[in-house]
Amino acid sequence: MIAERMEESLVLLAHRLCLPLYRMASFRQNVRRDEEKLSLTRAEREELLRLQRVDWEVYRHFAKKFQEEVESFGLEKMRESVQELRRINSHVIAAHLHTNQSSSA
C-alpha cells in the first residue's frame, strides 16, 4: 500500500482478497490541510533526502512495483473502481452523519 495512493491501494487489496469493494469503505481522518504542512527550502529537502536515502530508495522501489500492479489491473478499470469506492465512501459518510445527528437529537 502506498499512503498517497490509498484509494488505489484499497481497490487492489479488495481485488487480491476477493472482497467486494464496499468492504474497503473508509473515512479520512487526521489528514493535514495544506496550510499545516511545512515548507522546506531546497537545501533542507536535499539534506533530508541525504539522511533518508535508503528510505527513499525503498519507497521508490515499491512505488514502481505498485504502479506496475495498477497497470496490470488496468488503468481504466482502476479509474472506474476508484470512482466507485469514492461513491461508496460518500454514502458511508452520509449514513454516519445521519446516524450521529439522529442519536444526538
Secondary structure, DSSP 8 states (H G I E B T S, - for coil): --GGGHHHHHHHHHHHTT--GGGG-----S---GGGS----HHHHHHHHHHTHHHHHHHHHHHHHHHHHHHHH-HHHHHHHHHHHHHHHHHHHHHHHHHHHHHH-
